[in-house]
């Protein structure tokens, strides 16, 4: 007879108070009631730089009062908690998770610690304290001073190909080397914190890339490194010109000032890609004479791509499509909680209003237990790979298995 466990529970608290001791007390008052004396398995703390002189106080208070089995967190230029977003103001977000039947492991992985390219998956399992056979999900909180972050993600994909990985790069720092990551009582300035969650917990990842596709799906017929030379047998710039000429006035404007490319992974096969299937990357420049386009990605012949544009309407449309797609696939499954890792270029800067992405989440899932922070880069999957993104919102969704 299999052992039964209560459902996972996530409780989020948010404070706008400037004085750090008062802010952490406000969060604790919001959490201690629903916890009812229970010890959290994981506490996540996201802290705005307004509290930079009191990081130790915040950590020590949370550890002393909640006694979590693990605490992890980082700095954020803006923080998210209880499905609200605080930007350019003091903010402290604290989430307490009670996770029966779940093994939580936190490891700090530096550039020097990464296993070599020839090492077996077991080396990666040892580095992050989890086993692929246990089906873990991963949260990655990355220092902006880690130079090998993409190699870390590639290694996790190699050793844990079926595990979701979501996270973000800490933001809100003023100086190179500033300590940005929090692990129990430690404050760390480099590398990444990798949190693994194994056992009785379903973790899913959503990536909203903030763009909408325009024009047809092209095939790369000539390229050199990151330089796009030919699409469907004609110069790349000429193919882009055809998209421009077919667009309406608004699309033409966006193609001139907010142009991106969306790349399609081989694993999708020949079918039509949908929302979340494109890896969106910046366009870096043009050589009109040669008909070439430079992009922020390594290209290869046979790859499929579609041009994308970005603005508030496109980002809103993309987010809602990604959520609707997940809701349909999940059958409306109830969530215990979620985490949101959103680009510092989104939020009020993009939408002109607060709480846009958090409100879309809460409205769709009926769940107010959403926390996170505004990032200098977001971690999330596209196809079978996990990537560092920009301008995205990456969600981790938690429910019972």
DOKOLRO-744734 format. One record per residue (C-alpha): x, y, z. Coordinates in steps of 0.1 Angstrom, whole numbers, plus 5000, padded with zeros to 4 digits. Example, Ala and Ser with C-alpha at 12.3 -4.5 7.8 and 13.67 -1.06 7.14 Angstrom:
BEGIN
512349555078 513749895071 
REM end
This chain:
BEGIN
500050005000 501550334989 502050615015 499750915012 500851275017 498951595022 498951834993 501852084989 501152435003 502752764993 502253085013 503553425001 504053755019 505154095006 506254405023 506854765010 508254895042 511655065040 512854975074 514154615071 513354485105 509754605101 509554465066 510554115077 508254125107 505354225084 506053915062 506353685092 503053805106 501453715072 503053365072 502953245108 499153225108 498652985079 501852795088 500252725122 503552625138 504652405109 508252405098 508552505061 510552275039 511752565018 511752945022 512453174993 513353534999 513653794971 514954134983 515154474967 518554664970 516854914994 517554645021 521254585011 522554685045 520254435062 520454115041 522053935071 519254065094 516553935070 518153595067 518853545104 515253655113 513653425088 515953135098 515353185135 511553235134 510552995106 513352735110 513052615074 514852315062 516352525035 516452895026 517353034992 516953374975 518553664958 518454034951 516054174926 515654524912 511954454917 510254174937 507053984933 504853834961 501253744967 500653804930 501754164932 504854334917 506954604934 509254804912 511555094920 510355084956 511454894987 510354534985 510754205004 509053894992 509053575013 507453245004 507152955027 506552615012 505352305031 506152015009 505251675023 507051385006 509451624988 513251624992 514651974989 518352014982 520152344976 523652364962 525952644953 527752584919 530452814908 532152844874 535052634887 532752364900 531052274868 531751914856 533851884825 532251804791 533551444792 532151364826 529251124831 525751244842 526551124877 529051414881 526151654875 523951464899 526551494926 527151864919 523451954925 522551684950 519751514931 519251204911 517651194876 515750874886 513851084912 512451314886 513351644902 512451994892 515052274894 515152634904 518252824893 519153154910 522153284891 524653554899 525153814872 528853754877 528753384867 530353354832 529352994825 525653004832 524652864798 527052574804 525352504837 521952494820 523352264792 524752034819 521452014837 519751934805 522351664798 522051494832 518251564838 516751574803 513151534815 513351774844 511952134842 514452414850 513252764858 514953064874 516553404868 519753614871 519853844901 519454214895 519554544914 523254534921 525554844920 529054694921 530954404905 531254124929 528454234952 526853944970 523553864953 522653514964 521253394998 521653035010 520652975046 522953225065 525453265036 525653555011 527353464978 528653684950 529253434922 527953114907 524352994910 522152834936 520452524922 517452414942 516152064934 512651944944 512251564942 509251354952 505551434957 505351754937 504551834901 506552124887 505852274852 507552554833 505952824812 507853074791 506253384777 508753554754 506953884750 506853884712 504453794684 505353624651 504953814618 505253674583 505753314571 507953044586 511353044567 514052784563 517652894567 519352814534 522652994539 524453114571 527853174586 528053164624 525553404636 525153574602 521953494584 522653494547 519753314530 516153234537 514153004513 516853044487 516953424486 518953684505 517853714541 517354084540 515154044509 512953794528 512654034556 511654304532 508854094519 507554064555 507754434559 505854504527 503054264536 502554414571 500154684583 501355024595 501854914631 503754594622 505954794598 506755034627 507654754650 509754574624 511954884622 512354934660 511554614678 512654324655 513653974668 513953634653 512353314666 514152994661 512452654660 514152344675 514552024654 512551824679 509251984669 509451824635 507751964604 504552084621 503452444626 505052584658 502852754684 503352994713 506352894734 507952684706 510252964694 513653054709 513553434705 516853614700 517853974692 518654104657 522154264660 522454444626 522254434589 524454444558 522054564532 524554534504 525154174510 521554104521 522653964555 521253984590 523353924622 521453764651 522353674687 522353304681 524453034663 522752934631 522852634609 521352544575 517952384576 516952564608 513452724607 512753074619 510053334619 510553704624 508953854656 508154194670 507754314705 505554574723 503154574751 500254444731 502454164716 503754074751 500254064765 498953844737 501853604739 501453564777 497753494775 498253244747 500953054766 498753044797 495652934777 497652654760 498852524794 495352544809 493952344781 496652084783 496452044821 492652024821 492352314845 494452144873 494552354905 497852504915 499452514949 501652804940 503952954914 507153154909 507653424883 510953534869 510353834848 512654064828 513454404843 512354534809 508754414815 506554534843 505454894843 508254984819 506554784792 502854774801 502455114817 500554954847 501554754877 501154374883 500454294847 501953944845 501053854881 497453954875 497253744844 498453444864 496053504893 493153554870 493853244849 494653004878 492653154907 495953134927 497453424947 500453234959 502853374933 506353514941 509553594923 511653884911 512654104881 515753954865 518754044844 518053724824 515453454828 515853074828 513352864811 512752584785 512052604748 511552274731 513952014747 516552274759 516852524787 518052874779 518853214792 516353454778 515653834777 512354024778 510553704790 508453594819 509253244830 506953074854 507352764876 503952614884 503552374914 500752124920 500151784935 501451494914 
REM end
